[in-house]
């Protein structure tokens, strides 16, 4: 698979979900490095660091202690640094609640995906994300 050299930032308080996502990404032959932050605040600190190259994609969980995914998304989109405001953000969460979905799109999430419950579904999601965001879509450099 031909992937862009951008990192994928996974923001999820579940170490197990992040580990599984990384495992399935490797099985799907996604070559992009995966950076895991276990909180919204840690992700914002990472994105604000001047020596950090912005990731090519953010996978953001909603249900997290402290800053939840919606609050984190809002702060990413409102950030004064234009390099982070244009990063695609995909909500990858267990919530299938219509209100969560509506709110995410109102806050300018690029996509909303409910976490699959099985390995096959997770592989399919990872393949789709990789193909769409790193091979099909063109973004500003």
C-alpha positions as CSV (number, residue, x, y, z in Angstrom):
1,X,0.0,0.0,0.0
2,X,1.4,3.4,-0.9
3,X,0.8,5.7,2.0
4,X,1.8,9.3,2.6
5,X,4.5,9.9,5.2
6,X,2.1,11.6,7.6
7,X,1.6,10.4,11.2
8,X,-1.9,9.2,12.3
9,X,-2.7,10.7,15.7
10,X,-5.0,8.4,17.7
11,X,-6.7,10.2,20.7
12,X,-8.3,7.6,22.9
13,X,-8.2,7.0,26.6
14,X,-8.4,3.2,26.1
15,X,-4.9,1.8,25.8
16,X,-6.5,-1.5,24.6
17,X,-8.4,0.2,21.8
18,X,-5.3,2.1,20.7
19,X,-3.2,-1.1,20.8
20,X,-5.8,-2.9,18.7
21,X,-6.0,0.0,16.2
22,X,-2.2,-0.1,15.8
23,X,-2.3,-3.9,15.4
24,X,-5.0,-3.8,12.8
25,X,-3.3,-0.9,10.9
26,X,-0.2,-3.1,10.6
27,X,-2.2,-6.0,9.4
28,X,-3.8,-3.8,6.9
29,X,-0.3,-2.7,5.8
30,X,-0.8,0.9,6.7
31,X,2.7,2.3,6.8
32,X,2.0,5.6,8.4
33,X,3.4,6.0,12.0
34,X,0.7,6.0,14.7
35,X,1.1,8.3,17.6
36,X,-1.2,7.6,20.6
37,X,-2.4,10.3,23.1
38,X,-4.6,9.1,25.9
39,X,-6.4,12.4,26.5
40,X,-7.7,15.4,24.7
41,X,-5.3,17.7,26.6
42,X,-2.3,15.5,25.7
43,X,-3.4,15.7,22.0
44,X,-3.7,19.5,22.1
45,X,-0.3,19.8,23.8
46,X,1.2,17.5,21.1
47,X,-0.4,19.5,18.3
48,X,0.8,22.8,19.8
49,X,4.4,21.7,20.2
50,X,6.5,23.8,17.8
51,X,8.8,21.0,16.9
52,X,6.0,18.6,16.0
53,X,5.1,17.9,12.4
54,X,1.3,18.0,12.2
55,X,-0.3,14.6,11.7
56,X,-2.0,13.8,8.4
57,X,-5.1,12.4,10.2
58,X,-6.6,12.5,13.7
59,X,-8.7,9.6,15.0
60,X,-10.6,11.0,17.9
61,X,-12.7,9.1,20.5
62,X,-15.6,11.0,22.1
63,X,-16.0,9.4,25.5
64,X,-12.9,10.4,27.4
65,X,-12.3,11.8,30.9
66,X,-11.3,15.5,31.1
67,X,-11.7,17.0,27.7
68,X,-14.0,14.8,25.7
69,X,-13.8,14.3,22.0
70,X,-16.2,17.0,21.2
71,X,-14.4,19.6,23.3
72,X,-11.1,18.5,21.9
73,X,-12.4,18.8,18.3
74,X,-13.7,22.3,19.1
75,X,-10.3,23.4,20.4
76,X,-8.5,21.9,17.4
77,X,-10.8,23.7,15.0
78,X,-10.5,27.0,16.9
79,X,-6.8,26.8,17.3
80,X,-5.0,29.9,16.0
81,X,-2.4,27.8,14.3
82,X,-3.7,27.2,10.7
83,X,-1.5,24.1,10.3
84,X,-3.6,22.2,12.8
85,X,-7.0,23.6,11.9
86,X,-7.0,21.9,8.5
87,X,-6.1,18.4,9.8
88,X,-8.8,15.9,8.9
89,X,-10.5,14.6,12.1
90,X,-12.4,11.4,12.1
91,X,-14.5,10.6,15.1
92,X,-13.8,6.9,15.8
93,X,-15.9,6.0,18.8
94,X,-18.3,3.5,20.3
95,X,-21.2,6.0,20.4
96,X,-23.9,5.5,17.8
97,X,-26.0,8.3,19.4
98,X,-27.6,10.7,16.8
99,X,-26.8,13.7,19.1
100,X,-23.1,12.8,19.2
101,X,-23.0,12.4,15.4
102,X,-24.9,15.6,14.8
103,X,-22.7,17.5,17.2
104,X,-19.4,16.1,15.7
105,X,-20.4,17.3,12.2
106,X,-21.5,20.7,13.5
107,X,-18.1,21.0,15.0
108,X,-16.6,20.2,11.6
109,X,-15.5,16.6,12.0
110,X,-14.6,15.2,8.6
111,X,-16.1,11.8,9.3
112,X,-17.9,9.8,12.0
113,X,-17.2,6.1,12.4
114,X,-18.6,3.8,15.0
115,X,-15.9,1.4,16.2
116,X,-16.5,-2.1,14.8
117,X,-17.1,-4.9,17.2
118,X,-15.0,-7.5,15.3
119,X,-11.6,-7.8,13.7
120,X,-12.9,-8.0,10.2
121,X,-14.8,-4.8,10.6
122,X,-11.8,-3.1,12.1
123,X,-9.6,-4.1,9.2
124,X,-12.2,-2.9,6.7
125,X,-12.4,0.5,8.5
126,X,-8.6,0.8,8.6
127,X,-8.2,-0.1,4.9
128,X,-10.9,2.5,4.0
129,X,-9.3,5.2,6.1
130,X,-5.9,4.6,4.7
131,X,-7.1,4.5,1.1
132,X,-9.3,7.5,1.4
133,X,-7.3,9.9,3.5
134,X,-3.8,9.0,2.2
135,X,-4.3,7.9,-1.4
136,X,-7.5,9.6,-2.7
137,X,-7.9,12.9,-0.9
138,X,-5.6,15.9,-1.8
139,X,-4.9,18.3,1.0
140,X,-2.9,21.5,1.2
141,X,0.8,21.0,2.0
